[in-house]
Amino acid sequence: MSVITKRATVYLDPRLHKALRIKSIETAHSMSKLVNEAVALVLAEDAADLAAFEERAHEPLITFADALKDLKRHGRI
């Protein structure tokens, strides 16, 4: 099965480009594959953060001062 891809122009810092090129050679994966995997990972992390936020959206709000007192009371700080 062939995956349809879209072309994009991305401007990289020269040091980042060099590191990506070296990683590509070391792993025998294309630079495109490495960039796709990195972007997918970052977006998955964002999706997990958004899901956690949605799960907690209906929790009661507390002030920073109350949160600090609670952390101290439970020996976390």
MOPAC internal coordinates of N, CA, C and O (Angstrom, degrees):
PM7 1SCF
backbone

  N    0.0000 0     0.00 0     0.00 0    0    0    0
  C    1.4404 1     0.00 0     0.00 0    1    0    0
  C    1.5214 1   109.21 1     0.00 0    2    1    0
  O    1.2310 1   119.79 1   -50.59 1    3    2    1
  N    1.2762 1   118.01 1   129.41 1    3    2    1
  C    1.4568 1   123.73 1  -178.83 1    5    3    2
  C    1.5243 1   110.41 1   -93.88 1    6    5    3
  O    1.2310 1   121.08 1   -43.54 1    7    6    5
  N    1.3181 1   115.55 1   136.46 1    7    6    5
  C    1.4623 1   121.09 1   178.48 1    9    7    6
  C    1.5205 1   108.50 1   -95.32 1   10    9    7
  O    1.2310 1   120.91 1   -49.52 1   11   10    9
  N    1.3290 1   115.87 1   130.48 1   11   10    9
  C    1.4590 1   120.23 1   176.78 1   13   11   10
  C    1.5188 1   107.76 1   -80.02 1   14   13   11
  O    1.2310 1   120.52 1   -49.88 1   15   14   13
  N    1.3110 1   116.62 1   130.12 1   15   14   13
  C    1.4577 1   120.63 1  -179.81 1   17   15   14
  C    1.5212 1   110.37 1  -116.23 1   18   17   15
  O    1.2310 1   121.20 1   -20.46 1   19   18   17
  N    1.3115 1   115.30 1   159.54 1   19   18   17
  C    1.4566 1   122.15 1   176.41 1   21   19   18
  C    1.5183 1   107.79 1  -114.97 1   22   21   19
  O    1.2310 1   120.91 1   -38.19 1   23   22   21
  N    1.2926 1   115.87 1   141.81 1   23   22   21
  C    1.4539 1   121.64 1   179.48 1   25   23   22
  C    1.5193 1   109.61 1   -89.27 1   26   25   23
  O    1.2310 1   120.51 1   -40.73 1   27   26   25
  N    1.3361 1   116.63 1   139.27 1   27   26   25
  C    1.4610 1   121.71 1   178.02 1   29   27   26
  C    1.5244 1   108.83 1  -141.42 1   30   29   27
  O    1.2310 1   121.09 1   -33.82 1   31   30   29
  N    1.2894 1   115.51 1   146.18 1   31   30   29
  C    1.4561 1   120.26 1   173.97 1   33   31   30
  C    1.5206 1   107.90 1   -96.43 1   34   33   31
  O    1.2310 1   121.18 1   -56.84 1   35   34   33
  N    1.3252 1   115.35 1   123.16 1   35   34   33
  C    1.4573 1   121.10 1  -179.26 1   37   35   34
  C    1.5238 1   107.26 1  -125.43 1   38   37   35
  O    1.2310 1   121.01 1   -47.50 1   39   38   37
  N    1.3210 1   115.67 1   132.50 1   39   38   37
  C    1.4545 1   120.64 1   178.86 1   41   39   38
  C    1.5227 1   108.85 1  -101.02 1   42   41   39
  O    1.2310 1   120.75 1   -59.71 1   43   42   41
  N    1.3309 1   116.18 1   120.29 1   43   42   41
  C    1.4571 1   121.76 1  -177.50 1   45   43   42
  C    1.5211 1   110.72 1  -109.21 1   46   45   43
  O    1.2310 1   121.23 1   -31.37 1   47   46   45
  N    1.3025 1   115.25 1   148.63 1   47   46   45
  C    1.4640 1   121.03 1   170.09 1   49   47   46
  C    1.5303 1   106.92 1   -58.41 1   50   49   47
  O    1.2310 1   119.65 1   -41.11 1   51   50   49
  N    1.3195 1   118.26 1   138.89 1   51   50   49
  C    1.4707 1   119.94 1  -177.53 1   53   51   50
  C    1.5265 1   113.83 1   -55.00 1   54   53   51
  O    1.2310 1   120.06 1   142.53 1   55   54   53
  N    1.3280 1   117.49 1   -37.47 1   55   54   53
  C    1.4711 1   119.69 1   179.49 1   57   55   54
  C    1.5237 1   110.94 1   -68.70 1   58   57   55
  O    1.2310 1   120.57 1   141.54 1   59   58   57
  N    1.3254 1   116.52 1   -38.46 1   59   58   57
  C    1.4535 1   120.93 1   177.67 1   61   59   58
  C    1.5277 1   110.34 1   -66.50 1   62   61   59
  O    1.2310 1   120.48 1   139.26 1   63   62   61
  N    1.3123 1   116.69 1   -40.74 1   63   62   61
  C    1.4717 1   121.04 1   177.73 1   65   63   62
  C    1.5192 1   110.91 1   -60.95 1   66   65   63
  O    1.2310 1   120.86 1   136.43 1   67   66   65
  N    1.3416 1   115.95 1   -43.57 1   67   66   65
  C    1.4692 1   119.68 1   179.59 1   69   67   66
  C    1.5271 1   110.60 1   -63.48 1   70   69   67
  O    1.2310 1   120.25 1   136.00 1   71   70   69
  N    1.3361 1   117.13 1   -44.00 1   71   70   69
  C    1.4646 1   120.94 1   179.65 1   73   71   70
  C    1.5271 1   110.48 1   -63.26 1   74   73   71
  O    1.2310 1   120.42 1   139.37 1   75   74   73
  N    1.3276 1   116.81 1   -40.63 1   75   74   73
  C    1.4612 1   121.08 1   178.56 1   77   75   74
  C    1.5215 1   110.88 1   -64.82 1   78   77   75
  O    1.2310 1   120.53 1   138.01 1   79   78   77
  N    1.3211 1   116.59 1   -41.99 1   79   78   77
  C    1.4603 1   120.83 1   178.56 1   81   79   78
  C    1.5277 1   110.89 1   -62.20 1   82   81   79
  O    1.2310 1   120.43 1   137.34 1   83   82   81
  N    1.3356 1   116.78 1   -42.66 1   83   82   81
  C    1.4666 1   120.95 1   179.04 1   85   83   82
  C    1.5302 1   110.25 1   -65.47 1   86   85   83
  O    1.2310 1   120.55 1   135.30 1   87   86   85
  N    1.3326 1   116.55 1   -44.70 1   87   86   85
  C    1.4716 1   120.75 1   178.24 1   89   87   86
  C    1.5243 1   110.40 1   -59.79 1   90   89   87
  O    1.2310 1   120.54 1   141.13 1   91   90   89
  N    1.3124 1   116.56 1   -38.87 1   91   90   89
  C    1.4596 1   121.67 1   178.80 1   93   91   90
  C    1.5266 1   110.97 1   -61.50 1   94   93   91
  O    1.2310 1   120.81 1   136.64 1   95   94   93
  N    1.2973 1   116.06 1   -43.36 1   95   94   93
  C    1.4681 1   120.93 1   179.30 1   97   95   94
  C    1.5273 1   110.48 1   -67.17 1   98   97   95
  O    1.2310 1   120.90 1   134.98 1   99   98   97
  N    1.3384 1   115.88 1   -45.02 1   99   98   97
  C    1.4650 1   120.58 1  -177.80 1  101   99   98
  C    1.5236 1   112.69 1   -63.38 1  102  101   99
  O    1.2310 1   120.76 1   143.77 1  103  102  101
  N    1.3338 1   116.15 1   -36.23 1  103  102  101
  C    1.4646 1   119.72 1  -175.17 1  105  103  102
  C    1.5236 1   113.68 1   -97.53 1  106  105  103
  O    1.2310 1   120.54 1   172.79 1  107  106  105
  N    1.3238 1   116.57 1    -7.21 1  107  106  105
  C    1.4677 1   122.19 1  -176.43 1  109  107  106
  C    1.5287 1   111.40 1    60.56 1  110  109  107
  O    1.2310 1   120.88 1  -148.95 1  111  110  109
  N    1.3434 1   115.93 1    31.05 1  111  110  109
  C    1.4560 1   121.60 1   174.73 1  113  111  110
  C    1.5229 1   108.11 1  -115.46 1  114  113  111
  O    1.2310 1   121.02 1   -31.96 1  115  114  113
  N    1.3085 1   115.66 1   148.04 1  115  114  113
  C    1.4622 1   118.89 1   179.49 1  117  115  114
  C    1.5287 1   110.58 1   -67.64 1  118  117  115
  O    1.2310 1   121.45 1   -23.42 1  119  118  117
  N    1.3147 1   114.83 1   156.58 1  119  118  117
  C    1.4604 1   119.56 1   175.79 1  121  119  118
  C    1.5219 1   109.62 1   -61.04 1  122  121  119
  O    1.2310 1   120.05 1   142.72 1  123  122  121
  N    1.3167 1   117.52 1   -37.28 1  123  122  121
  C    1.4649 1   121.08 1   178.33 1  125  123  122
  C    1.5202 1   111.58 1   -60.85 1  126  125  123
  O    1.2310 1   120.83 1   136.65 1  127  126  125
  N    1.3316 1   116.02 1   -43.35 1  127  126  125
  C    1.4692 1   119.38 1   179.54 1  129  127  126
  C    1.5234 1   110.28 1   -62.70 1  130  129  127
  O    1.2310 1   120.25 1   135.93 1  131  130  129
  N    1.3207 1   117.13 1   -44.07 1  131  130  129
  C    1.4599 1   120.74 1  -179.55 1  133  131  130
  C    1.5263 1   111.33 1   -63.49 1  134  133  131
  O    1.2310 1   120.31 1   137.93 1  135  134  133
  N    1.3219 1   117.01 1   -42.07 1  135  134  133
  C    1.4638 1   120.57 1   178.99 1  137  135  134
  C    1.5267 1   109.85 1   -65.82 1  138  137  135
  O    1.2310 1   120.02 1   135.98 1  139  138  137
  N    1.3305 1   117.57 1   -44.02 1  139  138  137
  C    1.4670 1   121.19 1   178.03 1  141  139  138
  C    1.5299 1   111.16 1   -58.37 1  142  141  139
  O    1.2310 1   120.30 1   135.77 1  143  142  141
  N    1.3286 1   117.02 1   -44.23 1  143  142  141
  C    1.4657 1   120.68 1   179.94 1  145  143  142
  C    1.5276 1   111.01 1   -64.77 1  146  145  143
  O    1.2310 1   120.42 1   138.91 1  147  146  145
  N    1.3298 1   116.81 1   -41.09 1  147  146  145
  C    1.4665 1   120.60 1  -179.48 1  149  147  146
  C    1.5324 1   110.81 1   -65.85 1  150  149  147
  O    1.2310 1   120.31 1   136.56 1  151  150  149
  N    1.3212 1   117.01 1   -43.44 1  151  150  149
  C    1.4615 1   120.76 1   179.62 1  153  151  150
  C    1.5275 1   109.94 1   -65.81 1  154  153  151
  O    1.2310 1   120.09 1   137.37 1  155  154  153
  N    1.3176 1   117.43 1   -42.63 1  155  154  153
  C    1.4679 1   121.00 1   178.87 1  157  155  154
  C    1.5243 1   110.70 1   -60.57 1  158  157  155
  O    1.2310 1   120.39 1   139.37 1  159  158  157
  N    1.3357 1   116.86 1   -40.63 1  159  158  157
  C    1.4632 1   121.18 1   179.39 1  161  159  158
  C    1.5342 1   110.95 1   -63.74 1  162  161  159
  O    1.2310 1   120.26 1   134.42 1  163  162  161
  N    1.3156 1   117.11 1   -45.58 1  163  162  161
  C    1.4634 1   121.02 1   179.75 1  165  163  162
  C    1.5271 1   110.49 1   -63.34 1  166  165  163
  O    1.2310 1   120.22 1   137.05 1  167  166  165
  N    1.3232 1   117.18 1   -42.95 1  167  166  165
  C    1.4607 1   120.01 1   179.87 1  169  167  166
  C    1.5252 1   111.67 1   -66.99 1  170  169  167
  O    1.2310 1   120.27 1   144.95 1  171  170  169
  N    1.3331 1   117.09 1   -35.05 1  171  170  169
  C    1.4682 1   120.54 1   177.15 1  173  171  170
  C    1.5266 1   110.14 1   -65.65 1  174  173  171
  O    1.2310 1   120.47 1   140.16 1  175  174  173
  N    1.3337 1   116.71 1   -39.84 1  175  174  173
  C    1.4678 1   120.28 1   176.96 1  177  175  174
  C    1.5241 1   110.12 1   -62.92 1  178  177  175
  O    1.2310 1   120.39 1   137.44 1  179  178  177
  N    1.3244 1   116.87 1   -42.56 1  179  178  177
  C    1.4689 1   120.62 1   177.86 1  181  179  178
  C    1.5266 1   110.49 1   -62.05 1  182  181  179
  O    1.2310 1   120.25 1   138.42 1  183  182  181
  N    1.3113 1   117.13 1   -41.58 1  183  182  181
  C    1.4613 1   121.00 1  -179.75 1  185  183  182
  C    1.5260 1   110.19 1   -63.64 1  186  185  183
  O    1.2310 1   120.29 1   140.13 1  187  186  185
  N    1.3295 1   117.05 1   -39.87 1  187  186  185
  C    1.4670 1   120.70 1   178.34 1  189  187  186
  C    1.5234 1   110.34 1   -65.33 1  190  189  187
  O    1.2310 1   120.43 1   139.28 1  191  190  189
  N    1.3359 1   116.78 1   -40.72 1  191  190  189
  C    1.4666 1   120.49 1   177.86 1  193  191  190
  C    1.5234 1   110.72 1   -63.13 1  194  193  191
  O    1.2310 1   120.46 1   136.57 1  195  194  193
  N    1.3282 1   116.72 1   -43.43 1  195  194  193
  C    1.4676 1   120.37 1   179.73 1  197  195  194
  C    1.5269 1   111.17 1   -64.92 1  198  197  195
  O    1.2310 1   120.41 1   141.30 1  199  198  197
  N    1.3265 1   116.83 1   -38.70 1  199  198  197
  C    1.4653 1   120.35 1   178.70 1  201  199  198
  C    1.5251 1   110.30 1   -64.61 1  202  201  199
  O    1.2310 1   120.29 1   138.25 1  203  202  201
  N    1.3341 1   117.05 1   -41.75 1  203  202  201
  C    1.4622 1   120.67 1   178.49 1  205  203  202
  C    1.5232 1   110.24 1   -63.87 1  206  205  203
  O    1.2310 1   120.57 1   139.72 1  207  206  205
  N    1.3178 1   116.51 1   -40.28 1  207  206  205
  C    1.4655 1   120.74 1   177.98 1  209  207  206
  C    1.5276 1   110.36 1   -62.09 1  210  209  207
  O    1.2310 1   120.56 1   135.59 1  211  210  209
  N    1.3188 1   116.53 1   -44.41 1  211  210  209
  C    1.4645 1   120.55 1   179.86 1  213  211  210
  C    1.5288 1   111.37 1   -62.68 1  214  213  211
  O    1.2310 1   120.57 1   140.40 1  215  214  213
  N    1.3385 1   116.51 1   -39.60 1  215  214  213
  C    1.4631 1   120.87 1   179.25 1  217  215  214
  C    1.5261 1   111.53 1   -61.80 1  218  217  215
  O    1.2310 1   120.66 1   146.35 1  219  218  217
  N    1.3288 1   116.33 1   -33.65 1  219  218  217
  C    1.4647 1   120.89 1  -175.40 1  221  219  218
  C    1.5257 1   112.91 1   -99.86 1  222  221  219
  O    1.2310 1   119.89 1  -175.35 1  223  222  221
  N    1.3121 1   117.81 1     4.65 1  223  222  221
  C    1.4608 1   121.61 1  -174.17 1  225  223  222
  C    1.5161 1   113.46 1   -60.54 1  226  225  223
  O    1.2310 1   119.80 1   152.67 1  227  226  225
  N    1.3206 1   117.99 1   -27.33 1  227  226  225
  C    1.4650 1   120.92 1  -176.00 1  229  227  226
  C    1.5309 1   112.84 1   -99.24 1  230  229  227
  O    1.2310 1   120.40 1  -174.15 1  231  230  229
  N    1.3254 1   116.83 1     5.85 1  231  230  229
  C    1.4578 1   119.57 1   176.19 1  233  231  230
  C    1.5292 1   109.24 1   -70.71 1  234  233  231
  O    1.2310 1   120.25 1   -30.15 1  235  234  233
  N    1.3163 1   117.13 1   149.85 1  235  234  233
  C    1.4607 1   118.57 1   179.19 1  237  235  234
  C    1.5299 1   111.13 1   -65.66 1  238  237  235
  O    1.2310 1   121.29 1   -34.11 1  239  238  237
  N    1.3164 1   115.13 1   145.89 1  239  238  237
  C    1.4583 1   120.40 1   178.64 1  241  239  238
  C    1.5164 1   109.68 1   -83.09 1  242  241  239
  O    1.2310 1   120.72 1   -36.99 1  243  242  241
  N    1.3492 1   116.22 1   143.01 1  243  242  241
  C    1.4600 1   120.36 1   174.25 1  245  243  242
  C    1.5231 1   108.20 1  -129.05 1  246  245  243
  O    1.2310 1   121.20 1   -25.25 1  247  246  245
  N    1.3105 1   115.30 1   154.75 1  247  246  245
  C    1.4625 1   118.74 1  -179.77 1  249  247  246
  C    1.5230 1   109.49 1   -75.47 1  250  249  247
  O    1.2310 1   121.27 1   -17.56 1  251  250  249
  N    1.3111 1   115.18 1   162.44 1  251  250  249
  C    1.4627 1   120.29 1   177.05 1  253  251  250
  C    1.5253 1   109.81 1   -60.51 1  254  253  251
  O    1.2310 1   120.33 1   137.88 1  255  254  253
  N    1.3253 1   116.98 1   -42.12 1  255  254  253
  C    1.4612 1   121.25 1  -179.18 1  257  255  254
  C    1.5269 1   110.65 1   -60.83 1  258  257  255
  O    1.2310 1   120.08 1   137.29 1  259  258  257
  N    1.3352 1   117.45 1   -42.71 1  259  258  257
  C    1.4638 1   120.48 1   178.56 1  261  259  258
  C    1.5292 1   111.64 1   -66.68 1  262  261  259
  O    1.2310 1   120.74 1   141.44 1  263  262  261
  N    1.3239 1   116.19 1   -38.56 1  263  262  261
  C    1.4679 1   119.86 1   177.84 1  265  263  262
  C    1.5227 1   109.92 1   -63.89 1  266  265  263
  O    1.2310 1   120.50 1   138.90 1  267  266  265
  N    1.3191 1   116.66 1   -41.10 1  267  266  265
  C    1.4609 1   121.63 1   178.90 1  269  267  266
  C    1.5296 1   110.54 1   -63.43 1  270  269  267
  O    1.2310 1   120.20 1   135.03 1  271  270  269
  N    1.3212 1   117.22 1   -44.97 1  271  270  269
  C    1.4707 1   121.31 1   177.82 1  273  271  270
  C    1.5349 1   110.31 1   -59.54 1  274  273  271
  O    1.2310 1   120.33 1   137.13 1  275  274  273
  N    1.3257 1   116.97 1   -42.87 1  275  274  273
  C    1.4599 1   121.15 1  -179.48 1  277  275  274
  C    1.5289 1   111.23 1   -63.93 1  278  277  275
  O    1.2310 1   120.28 1   138.36 1  279  278  277
  N    1.3177 1   117.07 1   -41.64 1  279  278  277
  C    1.4715 1   120.53 1   178.21 1  281  279  278
  C    1.5237 1   110.59 1   -63.34 1  282  281  279
  O    1.2310 1   120.67 1   137.66 1  283  282  281
  N    1.3314 1   116.33 1   -42.34 1  283  282  281
  C    1.4715 1   119.86 1   178.78 1  285  283  282
  C    1.5213 1   110.44 1   -65.75 1  286  285  283
  O    1.2310 1   120.28 1   137.93 1  287  286  285
  N    1.3229 1   117.07 1   -42.07 1  287  286  285
  C    1.4598 1   121.91 1  -178.41 1  289  287  286
  C    1.5340 1   111.11 1   -60.99 1  290  289  287
  O    1.2310 1   120.63 1   144.63 1  291  290  289
  N    1.3218 1   116.40 1   -35.37 1  291  290  289
  C    1.4664 1   120.71 1  -178.75 1  293  291  290
  C    1.5336 1   113.32 1   -94.63 1  294  293  291
  O    1.2310 1   120.69 1  -169.72 1  295  294  293
  N    1.3356 1   116.28 1    10.28 1  295  294  293
  C    1.4651 1   121.34 1   175.83 1  297  295  294
  C    1.5061 1   115.55 1    68.91 1  298  297  295
  O    1.2310 1   120.36 1  -154.49 1  299  298  297
  N    1.3018 1   116.92 1    25.51 1  299  298  297
  C    1.4758 1   119.72 1  -179.34 1  301  299  298
  C    1.5253 1   111.40 1   -86.99 1  302  301  299
  O    1.2310 1   121.29 1   156.93 1  303  302  301
  N    1.3315 1   115.13 1   -23.07 1  303  302  301
  C    1.4705 1   119.36 1   174.86 1  305  303  302
  C    1.5124 1   109.55 1  -139.12 1  306  305  303
  O    1.2310 1   120.10 1   180.00 1  307  306  305

